Amino acid sequence: MARKVPTRISFIVSMDHMRSASAHIESPGAFLAPDPAYLDGDGVPGMVSIVVPTHDRARIVGAAIKSVLAQTYQNVEVIVVDDGSTDDTRSVVERCGPRVRYLYQPNSGVSSARNLGFANARGEFIALLDSDDEFLPWKLEAQVRLLQAHPDVGMVWTDMTAVSADGRVIEQRYLRTFYGAHALARIEQVLEGTGALEGIWVEAPADVATAPTYKGDLFSSMLLGNLVHTSTVVLRRDRLRMGGGFDTSLTHSGEDYEFHLRTCSHGAVAFIDAPSLLYRVGAADQLTAPAYNIYIARNNLTTVLRWLELGRGRINLPEYRLQRRLAVSFRWVGEAELERGDRRAARTHLMRSLRHAPRDTRTAMLLIFAALPPAALRTARAVKRGYRRTVARASSSATPSRPQRA
């Protein structure tokens, strides 16, 4: 059964206070979603429209498309949105057959590309797939059956398997590792168990037949951090129409969190606790690469501030959780700004963080570093790196070369 929620918070964020945090942060006020009129109608019954944004990935987009065409569920259309590629993406896509449509736009970013895909989707259901990932064959059938079995559910997502660029499995169940918020909001406690997958799909593959499924209200828990991975998602057409597309003002990376939080704000969602996706990690062109950390941090903070305002009266979380979430979000931006050399912006965000968690020693130390003159900061960083190397060497020498017996 679902966990009892704590008393609703009385803590209200002062938005004027938050807006002064940094000029880099987008306004956290009400977001006007793109006009959802393009999703009018019920869509083709049973069809899943899979939207695949891509940019200069001719070498790999074909594998993503093939993983959709190989699904046990065959009522699909694939919409590949080429976001200004300069390679031979178009020819790769056009060789994939009549169920695959190619759309082109000048380079405008992944959010714009996904929204263009939504505008051209004909299906009753909409799925998302990044062009470097691959669906497992049973994915869409399991998710469609769950949505059909639970008419109140507007979105369903799953776990994922992390693989290297050459397809080697790195971690079989990666969702809870990649998204740290799962340690704060455990799905099996937040949502209600609805039985094993085989309860709604008798012919489910043996390796996933006993996978637990859950459904319920995830909105408040999503304020603690993202719990949903984009390429694992299937939405009902009407849920996407209610929420709108991706916010194109959240640029470069980290746009997915706000989209999924908004989706969850409109009603029940569901989770299949099995990996249905091969998620490639470590590539330099991924939007989760370290170079994009500052954008992910800023967009995370924008999302948190926006939805603390929009969610007034609906958030069922204790005040200390919200205070901690704000502290961590401001610190994340502060640390990222410090890494990129903007010490003034770093100090602003770190001081905001300390207002929500005054005793946080990590934030306090970062603030000290941000206040140091550049030369002293470089020296401090060199000392820190040296200390870490010393600890690593000591740890390595203390570790036996083979397991010791008792």
ZAKOLMAR-600251 format. One record per residue (C-alpha): residue in three letters; x, y, z. Coordinates in Angstrom, 2 decimals, decimal comma, padded with zeros to 5 digits, always signed. Layout:
REM ZAKOLMAR-600251
("ALA"; (X; Y; Z))
...
This chain:
REM ZAKOLMAR-600251
("MET"; (+000,00; +000,00; +000,00))
("ALA"; (+001,05; +003,61; -000,45))
("ARG"; (+002,96; +005,26; +002,36))
("LYS"; (+001,03; +007,69; +004,57))
("VAL"; (+002,04; +011,20; +003,57))
("PRO"; (+003,29; +013,63; +006,22))
("THR"; (+001,48; +016,75; +007,21))
("ARG"; (+001,29; +019,29; +004,38))
("ILE"; (+003,98; +021,93; +004,59))
("SER"; (+003,28; +025,34; +005,97))
("PHE"; (+006,56; +026,60; +004,52))
("ILE"; (+006,00; +029,00; +001,59))
("VAL"; (+008,89; +030,18; -000,54))
("SER"; (+009,26; +033,91; -001,05))
("MET"; (+009,50; +034,11; -004,82))
("ASP"; (+010,82; +037,68; -004,86))
("HIS"; (+013,60; +036,48; -002,58))
("MET"; (+014,34; +033,54; -004,87))
("ARG"; (+014,35; +035,53; -008,10))
("SER"; (+017,26; +037,59; -006,84))
("ALA"; (+019,44; +034,48; -006,62))
("SER"; (+021,10; +034,93; -010,01))
("ALA"; (+020,49; +036,46; -013,40))
("HIS"; (+021,43; +033,08; -014,87))
("ILE"; (+018,31; +031,40; -013,45))
("GLU"; (+015,17; +031,60; -015,52))
("SER"; (+012,11; +033,16; -013,89))
("PRO"; (+010,56; +030,51; -011,63))
("GLY"; (+007,05; +031,84; -012,10))
("ALA"; (+004,18; +030,21; -013,97))
("PHE"; (+005,24; +028,39; -017,10))
("LEU"; (+002,97; +028,64; -020,13))
("ALA"; (+003,21; +025,30; -021,90))
("PRO"; (+003,28; +025,23; -025,70))
("ASP"; (-000,18; +025,37; -027,27))
("PRO"; (-001,40; +021,76; -027,01))
("ALA"; (-003,88; +022,13; -029,89))
("TYR"; (-001,62; +020,01; -032,07))
("LEU"; (-002,67; +017,01; -029,96))
("ASP"; (-006,39; +017,48; -030,57))
("GLY"; (-008,36; +014,30; -030,96))
("ASP"; (-007,88; +010,84; -029,52))
("GLY"; (-005,19; +009,77; -031,96))
("VAL"; (-005,04; +006,48; -033,85))
("PRO"; (-006,35; +003,88; -031,37))
("GLY"; (-003,61; +001,74; -029,92))
("MET"; (-000,84; +003,36; -031,94))
("VAL"; (+002,37; +004,42; -030,20))
("SER"; (+004,21; +007,37; -031,74))
("ILE"; (+007,89; +007,21; -030,79))
("VAL"; (+009,65; +010,59; -030,97))
("VAL"; (+013,42; +010,34; -031,57))
("PRO"; (+015,37; +013,64; -031,54))
("THR"; (+018,86; +013,43; -033,02))
("HIS"; (+021,83; +015,54; -034,01))
("ASP"; (+024,86; +014,24; -035,94))
("ARG"; (+024,33; +010,64; -034,87))
("ALA"; (+024,07; +008,88; -038,22))
("ARG"; (+026,45; +006,25; -036,85))
("ILE"; (+024,01; +005,14; -034,17))
("VAL"; (+020,47; +006,41; -034,79))
("GLY"; (+019,74; +003,38; -036,97))
("ALA"; (+020,16; +001,05; -033,98))
("ALA"; (+017,66; +003,10; -031,97))
("ILE"; (+015,12; +002,92; -034,80))
("LYS"; (+015,63; -000,82; -035,29))
("SER"; (+014,98; -001,39; -031,59))
("VAL"; (+011,53; +000,16; -032,06))
("LEU"; (+010,71; -001,77; -035,24))
("ALA"; (+011,70; -005,00; -033,44))
("GLN"; (+009,12; -004,52; -030,68))
("THR"; (+006,63; -007,28; -029,92))
("TYR"; (+004,07; -004,46; -030,11))
("GLN"; (+003,88; -003,52; -033,78))
("ASN"; (+001,28; -000,73; -033,91))
("VAL"; (+003,95; +001,97; -033,95))
("GLU"; (+005,22; +004,92; -035,93))
("VAL"; (+008,70; +006,37; -035,50))
("ILE"; (+009,20; +010,13; -035,86))
("VAL"; (+012,86; +011,06; -036,15))
("VAL"; (+013,45; +014,79; -035,70))
("ASP"; (+016,80; +015,82; -037,13))
("ASP"; (+017,94; +018,87; -035,16))
("GLY"; (+020,25; +020,39; -037,78))
("SER"; (+022,57; +017,44; -038,43))
("THR"; (+025,47; +017,90; -040,84))
("ASP"; (+026,17; +014,19; -041,36))
("ASP"; (+024,14; +011,64; -043,37))
("THR"; (+021,42; +011,20; -040,75))
("ARG"; (+018,68; +011,71; -043,33))
("SER"; (+019,82; +008,89; -045,59))
("VAL"; (+020,18; +006,51; -042,63))
("VAL"; (+016,64; +007,27; -041,47))
("GLU"; (+015,05; +007,11; -044,91))
("ARG"; (+016,40; +003,58; -045,39))
("CYS"; (+014,46; +002,35; -042,36))
("GLY"; (+011,10; +001,86; -044,07))
("PRO"; (+007,60; +003,34; -044,27))
("ARG"; (+006,86; +003,29; -040,53))
("VAL"; (+009,66; +005,81; -039,97))
("ARG"; (+009,14; +009,50; -040,72))
("TYR"; (+011,97; +011,98; -041,05))
("LEU"; (+011,53; +015,62; -040,00))
("TYR"; (+014,21; +018,29; -040,20))
("GLN"; (+014,63; +021,57; -038,34))
("PRO"; (+017,52; +024,02; -038,06))
("ASN"; (+019,48; +023,33; -034,91))
("SER"; (+017,24; +024,53; -032,08))
("GLY"; (+017,89; +022,10; -029,24))
("VAL"; (+016,48; +018,82; -028,02))
("SER"; (+013,36; +020,35; -026,42))
("SER"; (+012,32; +022,03; -029,64))
("ALA"; (+012,98; +018,79; -031,56))
("ARG"; (+010,81; +016,75; -029,21))
("ASN"; (+008,02; +019,32; -029,43))
("LEU"; (+008,12; +019,14; -033,22))
("GLY"; (+007,79; +015,38; -032,92))
("PHE"; (+004,79; +015,77; -030,63))
("ALA"; (+003,18; +018,12; -033,15))
("ASN"; (+003,37; +015,40; -035,79))
("ALA"; (+002,45; +012,40; -033,62))
("ARG"; (-000,64; +010,48; -034,72))
("GLY"; (-000,82; +007,86; -031,96))
("GLU"; (-003,04; +007,39; -028,93))
("PHE"; (+000,21; +006,98; -026,99))
("ILE"; (+003,49; +008,90; -027,21))
("ALA"; (+006,91; +007,44; -026,36))
("LEU"; (+010,29; +009,13; -026,18))
("LEU"; (+013,63; +007,66; -027,25))
("ASP"; (+017,02; +009,35; -027,42))
("SER"; (+018,96; +008,45; -030,53))
("ASP"; (+021,81; +006,73; -028,67))
("ASP"; (+019,54; +004,41; -026,64))
("GLU"; (+017,68; +001,21; -027,52))
("PHE"; (+014,37; -000,32; -026,42))
("LEU"; (+014,25; -003,93; -025,29))
("PRO"; (+011,73; -005,90; -027,42))
("TRP"; (+008,96; -006,16; -024,81))
("LYS"; (+008,98; -002,53; -023,67))
("LEU"; (+006,08; -000,93; -025,53))
("GLU"; (+003,73; -003,89; -025,20))
("ALA"; (+004,15; -003,99; -021,43))
("GLN"; (+003,57; -000,25; -021,09))
("VAL"; (+000,55; -000,15; -023,40))
("ARG"; (-001,04; -003,07; -021,55))
("LEU"; (-000,52; -001,30; -018,24))
("LEU"; (-002,08; +001,91; -019,56))
("GLN"; (-005,03; -000,05; -020,92))
("ALA"; (-005,47; -001,87; -017,60))
("HIS"; (-005,37; +001,39; -015,59))
("PRO"; (-007,32; +004,16; -017,40))
("ASP"; (-006,49; +006,69; -014,66))
("VAL"; (-002,74; +006,43; -015,34))
("GLY"; (-001,38; +009,04; -017,74))
("MET"; (+002,27; +008,01; -017,95))
("VAL"; (+004,34; +004,89; -017,30))
("TRP"; (+008,12; +004,59; -017,02))
("THR"; (+010,60; +001,81; -016,21))
("ASP"; (+014,10; +001,04; -015,00))
("MET"; (+017,02; +000,98; -017,45))
("THR"; (+020,32; -000,84; -018,04))
("ALA"; (+023,52; +001,18; -018,41))
("VAL"; (+025,79; +000,05; -021,24))
("SER"; (+029,08; +001,30; -022,66))
("ALA"; (+029,48; +002,68; -026,17))
("ASP"; (+030,26; -000,83; -027,43))
("GLY"; (+027,19; -002,32; -025,72))
("ARG"; (+028,89; -003,86; -022,68))
("VAL"; (+026,59; -003,94; -019,64))
("ILE"; (+027,86; -001,65; -016,90))
("GLU"; (+024,92; -001,83; -014,49))
("GLN"; (+021,81; -003,93; -014,99))
("ARG"; (+019,52; -001,68; -012,94))
("TYR"; (+020,71; +001,87; -013,32))
("LEU"; (+017,69; +004,10; -012,66))
("ARG"; (+018,16; +004,32; -008,90))
("THR"; (+021,90; +004,86; -009,30))
("PHE"; (+021,59; +007,62; -011,90))
("TYR"; (+018,82; +009,50; -010,10))
("GLY"; (+019,81; +010,03; -006,48))
("ALA"; (+016,30; +011,18; -005,53))
("HIS"; (+015,28; +007,51; -005,45))
("ALA"; (+017,07; +007,30; -002,10))
("LEU"; (+014,70; +009,98; -000,76))
("ALA"; (+011,49; +008,81; -002,46))
("ARG"; (+011,33; +005,03; -002,68))
("ILE"; (+008,84; +004,01; -005,34))
("GLU"; (+007,61; +000,99; -003,41))
("GLN"; (+006,70; +003,29; -000,51))
("VAL"; (+005,40; +006,30; -002,43))
("LEU"; (+003,23; +004,45; -004,96))
("GLU"; (+000,74; +001,63; -004,52))
("GLY"; (+001,72; -001,84; -005,66))
("THR"; (-000,56; -003,21; -008,39))
("GLY"; (+000,86; -006,71; -008,73))
("ALA"; (+003,30; -008,34; -011,11))
("LEU"; (+003,49; -007,55; -014,82))
("GLU"; (+002,12; -010,99; -015,68))
("GLY"; (-001,16; -009,95; -014,03))
("ILE"; (-001,90; -007,64; -016,97))
("TRP"; (+000,16; -009,48; -019,61))
("VAL"; (-000,06; -013,25; -019,39))
("GLU"; (+002,44; -013,71; -022,24))
("ALA"; (+005,09; -011,46; -020,66))
("PRO"; (+008,66; -012,77; -021,15))
("ALA"; (+009,75; -015,00; -018,28))
("ASP"; (+012,55; -012,66; -017,20))
("VAL"; (+010,13; -009,77; -016,58))
("ALA"; (+006,83; -011,54; -015,87))
("THR"; (+007,23; -011,19; -012,10))
("ALA"; (+008,39; -007,55; -012,26))
("PRO"; (+006,38; -005,44; -009,76))
("THR"; (+004,20; -002,61; -011,04))
("TYR"; (+003,14; +000,48; -009,11))
("LYS"; (+000,85; +003,45; -009,63))
("GLY"; (-000,24; +006,61; -007,83))
("ASP"; (+000,49; +010,29; -007,25))
("LEU"; (+004,20; +011,07; -007,68))
("PHE"; (+003,97; +014,87; -007,78))
("SER"; (+005,24; +015,75; -004,29))
("SER"; (+008,00; +013,16; -004,40))
("MET"; (+009,22; +014,54; -007,73))
("LEU"; (+009,98; +017,83; -005,98))
("LEU"; (+012,79; +015,98; -004,19))
("GLY"; (+014,48; +015,33; -007,53))
("ASN"; (+013,89; +013,61; -010,82))
("LEU"; (+012,75; +009,98; -010,60))
("VAL"; (+011,86; +009,45; -014,28))
("HIS"; (+014,16; +008,73; -017,22))
("THR"; (+012,95; +010,19; -020,50))
("SER"; (+013,66; +007,32; -022,88))
("THR"; (+011,71; +004,88; -020,69))
("VAL"; (+008,48; +006,95; -020,81))
("VAL"; (+005,18; +006,28; -022,58))
("LEU"; (+002,40; +008,89; -022,18))
("ARG"; (-001,23; +009,00; -023,08))
("ARG"; (-001,97; +011,58; -025,73))
("ASP"; (-004,39; +013,41; -023,42))
("ARG"; (-001,83; +013,58; -020,58))
("LEU"; (+000,67; +015,18; -022,94))
("ARG"; (-002,02; +017,56; -024,13))
("MET"; (-002,77; +018,55; -020,52))
("GLY"; (+000,85; +019,16; -019,60))
("GLY"; (+002,22; +020,54; -022,83))
("GLY"; (+005,60; +019,93; -024,39))
("PHE"; (+009,13; +020,62; -023,21))
("ASP"; (+010,03; +024,09; -021,97))
("THR"; (+012,42; +025,44; -024,61))
("SER"; (+013,72; +028,13; -022,23))
("LEU"; (+015,53; +025,41; -020,27))
("THR"; (+018,44; +025,14; -022,66))
("HIS"; (+021,36; +022,78; -023,24))
("SER"; (+020,50; +020,05; -020,69))
("GLY"; (+018,35; +019,21; -017,69))
("GLU"; (+015,08; +020,09; -019,40))
("ASP"; (+013,58; +016,67; -018,77))
("TYR"; (+013,07; +017,10; -015,02))
("GLU"; (+010,60; +019,96; -015,42))
("PHE"; (+008,69; +018,10; -018,13))
("HIS"; (+008,27; +014,95; -016,04))
("LEU"; (+007,35; +016,90; -012,90))
("ARG"; (+004,67; +018,71; -014,91))
("THR"; (+003,40; +015,40; -016,30))
("CYS"; (+003,11; +014,06; -012,75))
("SER"; (+001,26; +017,17; -011,60))
("HIS"; (-001,74; +016,20; -013,76))
("GLY"; (-002,59; +012,87; -012,15))
("ALA"; (-001,58; +009,27; -011,55))
("VAL"; (+001,49; +007,70; -013,14))
("ALA"; (+002,84; +004,15; -013,08))
("PHE"; (+006,17; +002,34; -012,88))
("ILE"; (+007,27; -001,09; -014,12))
("ASP"; (+010,20; -002,18; -011,97))
("ALA"; (+012,26; -003,79; -014,72))
("PRO"; (+014,83; -002,34; -017,15))
("SER"; (+013,30; -001,88; -020,61))
("LEU"; (+016,03; +000,30; -022,10))
("LEU"; (+019,73; +000,09; -022,97))
("TYR"; (+021,09; +003,48; -021,91))
("ARG"; (+024,51; +004,35; -023,27))
("VAL"; (+026,80; +006,19; -020,87))
("GLY"; (+030,14; +007,95; -021,21))
("ALA"; (+029,81; +009,49; -024,67))
("ALA"; (+031,14; +013,02; -025,08))
("ASP"; (+028,04; +014,20; -026,97))
("GLN"; (+025,59; +013,19; -024,25))
("LEU"; (+023,69; +016,00; -022,60))
("THR"; (+024,66; +014,54; -019,22))
("ALA"; (+028,39; +014,96; -019,95))
("PRO"; (+030,34; +016,99; -017,31))
("ALA"; (+030,50; +020,05; -019,58))
("TYR"; (+026,73; +020,41; -019,25))
("ASN"; (+026,69; +020,30; -015,44))
("ILE"; (+026,16; +024,05; -015,06))
("TYR"; (+023,05; +023,94; -017,27))
("ILE"; (+021,63; +020,91; -015,48))
("ALA"; (+022,18; +022,64; -012,13))
("ARG"; (+020,58; +025,90; -013,25))
("ASN"; (+017,59; +024,19; -014,83))
("ASN"; (+017,13; +022,05; -011,73))
("LEU"; (+016,98; +025,17; -009,56))
("THR"; (+014,58; +026,89; -011,94))
("THR"; (+012,31; +023,85; -011,84))
("VAL"; (+012,35; +023,61; -008,05))
("LEU"; (+011,56; +027,29; -007,55))
("ARG"; (+008,85; +027,25; -010,21))
("TRP"; (+007,03; +024,23; -008,84))
("LEU"; (+007,26; +025,25; -005,20))
("GLU"; (+005,20; +028,23; -006,36))
("LEU"; (+002,88; +026,39; -008,74))
("GLY"; (+002,36; +023,54; -006,29))
("ARG"; (+001,19; +025,64; -003,35))
("GLY"; (-001,46; +023,82; -001,38))
("ARG"; (-000,69; +020,49; -003,08))
("ILE"; (+002,78; +019,62; -001,80))
("ASN"; (+002,69; +016,86; +000,81))
("LEU"; (+006,23; +017,03; +002,17))
("PRO"; (+007,59; +018,08; +005,56))
("GLU"; (+009,20; +021,49; +005,76))
("TYR"; (+012,67; +020,14; +006,50))
("ARG"; (+012,62; +018,17; +003,23))
("LEU"; (+011,81; +021,30; +001,23))
("GLN"; (+014,43; +023,33; +003,06))
("ARG"; (+017,02; +020,67; +002,31))
("ARG"; (+015,96; +020,48; -001,34))
("LEU"; (+016,40; +024,23; -001,72))
("ALA"; (+019,77; +024,14; +000,03))
("VAL"; (+021,10; +021,39; -002,22))
("SER"; (+019,74; +023,04; -005,37))
("PHE"; (+021,36; +026,40; -004,62))
("ARG"; (+024,62; +024,69; -003,61))
("TRP"; (+024,69; +022,69; -006,85))
("VAL"; (+024,55; +025,89; -008,90))
("GLY"; (+027,08; +027,57; -006,62))
("GLU"; (+029,56; +024,74; -006,94))
("ALA"; (+029,10; +024,60; -010,72))
("GLU"; (+029,63; +028,36; -011,00))
("LEU"; (+032,78; +028,05; -008,91))
("GLU"; (+034,08; +025,33; -011,22))
("ARG"; (+033,54; +027,54; -014,27))
("GLY"; (+035,26; +030,50; -012,61))
("ASP"; (+032,33; +032,81; -011,80))
("ARG"; (+033,10; +033,32; -008,13))
("ARG"; (+030,56; +036,11; -007,67))
("ALA"; (+027,68; +033,94; -008,91))
("ALA"; (+029,07; +031,08; -006,82))
("ARG"; (+029,01; +033,16; -003,65))
("THR"; (+025,45; +034,34; -004,32))
("HIS"; (+024,12; +030,81; -004,66))
("LEU"; (+026,16; +029,35; -001,82))
("MET"; (+024,91; +032,03; +000,55))
("ARG"; (+021,33; +031,25; -000,52))
("SER"; (+022,04; +027,61; +000,20))
("LEU"; (+023,27; +028,38; +003,71))
("ARG"; (+020,07; +030,27; +004,46))
("HIS"; (+018,22; +026,96; +004,09))
("ALA"; (+020,89; +024,78; +005,73))
("PRO"; (+023,05; +027,02; +007,97))
("ARG"; (+025,07; +024,13; +009,41))
("ASP"; (+026,09; +022,52; +006,13))
("THR"; (+029,89; +022,34; +006,35))
("ARG"; (+030,40; +021,46; +002,67))
("THR"; (+028,55; +024,58; +001,55))
("ALA"; (+030,45; +026,69; +004,06))
("MET"; (+033,80; +025,41; +002,77))
("LEU"; (+032,76; +026,08; -000,83))
("LEU"; (+031,79; +029,62; +000,16))
("ILE"; (+035,24; +030,12; +001,71))
("PHE"; (+036,86; +028,91; -001,53))
("ALA"; (+034,63; +031,27; -003,54))
("ALA"; (+035,76; +034,20; -001,36))
("LEU"; (+039,48; +033,49; -001,81))
("PRO"; (+041,58; +035,50; -004,26))
("PRO"; (+042,15; +033,59; -007,52))
("ALA"; (+045,75; +032,66; -006,66))
("ALA"; (+044,78; +031,36; -003,24))
("LEU"; (+041,90; +029,43; -004,78))
("ARG"; (+044,26; +027,73; -007,24))
("THR"; (+046,57; +026,79; -004,37))
("ALA"; (+043,67; +025,42; -002,34))
("ARG"; (+042,52; +023,33; -005,28))
("ALA"; (+046,05; +021,97; -005,80))
("VAL"; (+046,25; +021,02; -002,12))
("LYS"; (+042,84; +019,35; -002,35))
("ARG"; (+043,87; +017,34; -005,42))
("GLY"; (+047,12; +016,31; -003,72))
("TYR"; (+045,23; +015,20; -000,64))
("ARG"; (+042,86; +013,10; -002,72))
("ARG"; (+045,77; +011,43; -004,54))
("THR"; (+047,46; +010,66; -001,23))
("VAL"; (+044,28; +009,13; +000,19))
("ALA"; (+043,75; +007,11; -002,99))
("ARG"; (+047,30; +005,74; -002,88))
("ALA"; (+046,98; +004,88; +000,80))
("SER"; (+043,69; +003,15; +000,18))
("SER"; (+045,14; +001,19; -002,74))
("SER"; (+048,17; +000,02; -000,77))
("ALA"; (+045,95; -001,05; +002,13))
("THR"; (+043,74; -003,18; -000,11))
("PRO"; (+044,95; -006,80; -000,37))
("SER"; (+045,61; -008,10; -003,87))
("ARG"; (+043,34; -011,07; -003,26))
("PRO"; (+040,49; -011,70; -000,82))
("GLN"; (+041,69; -012,71; +002,64))
("ARG"; (+040,25; -015,77; +004,30))
("ALA"; (+038,88; -015,65; +007,80))
